[in-house]
Amino acid sequence: MQIFLFQWINQDSSSDYNWSKIMILSIIIPVYNEEKTLIKSLEAVRNLKSNLFKHEIIVIDDGSTDSSRKILNENKNLYDKLLINDFNKGKGYSVKKGIMESTGTHVIFHDADLEYNPKDILKFEKIFSDFDADGIIGSRFNYSDYTRSHNILNKFANNIITLTFNLLYNTTFTDIYSCYFAYKKGLLDADQLKTSGFEQHAEIVCRVIKNGKKFYEVPINYNGRSYLEGKKIKPHHFFFVLYQILLRRFF
C-alpha cells in the first residue's frame, strides 16, 4: 500500500494538491458464505469514486464453506488485501484481524451481503473532510432514500440498545448498531479488543466514543435481509451487545 501511494503521489506531483492532507479509508469487509452477493458487493465498493480519500479494501474470509473463497481468489482485482481464517472464528475476530492489517487514516466496516449501499460511504468521507469528525454512524432509521421494513422485534431491540447507549455515553444517535460505523483509526487500539462475535461492534463503538470528541450521524439506505435470506445475527446476540455497552462504560 505504501508503494502504491508513493507512485500515485509522484504521478500527480505537478498538481497543486496539498499532499499533507491525504487520507486513506480502510474498508473492512468480513465474509462468511456470501457467494450470492460477494461479487456485486465488492464491485460496488471498488467502483467508488472519491476525490477526498484513497481506498484500501481489506477482505477477510472467515472460513467460508461455499464458493466464496473461490470467488475471491478469481477476482483479486476487487480488493487490496485478502486475509484467510482456516475455519469460522466469528465476525469480530475477522474484523479485528482486518483492522490490524489496515494502513488507513480512517476505518469503516462493510458487510458483503449488500444490506448497505456502498455509495453511502462517500457521505462519511465528506463529513470527515468538512468537520474533522472522530467518528460517524450511518442511521437506517433516519434513512436517505429507503429502508426495508423488517421484524418489529428487531426495531424494539435496537431502540433499547440505542437508548441505553445514549444515556450512558451522553450521545444522541438514532441507530447505534448500524454496521456503517467509521472512525479515525488512531482512536482504537485493536489489540485491546476482547470480543470475537457480533457483540464486538458494540465494543468498538464504545471504545471510540470514549476516546474521541466529535461524532456525527448520517442517513443511509438499508435493504436488510430476513433470516430465510441469510441474515446471521440472532435475537440472543441482543444480550451480549447490551452487556458490552454497559461493561465498556466503566472499564
Disulfide bonds with the S-S distance in Angstrom:
none
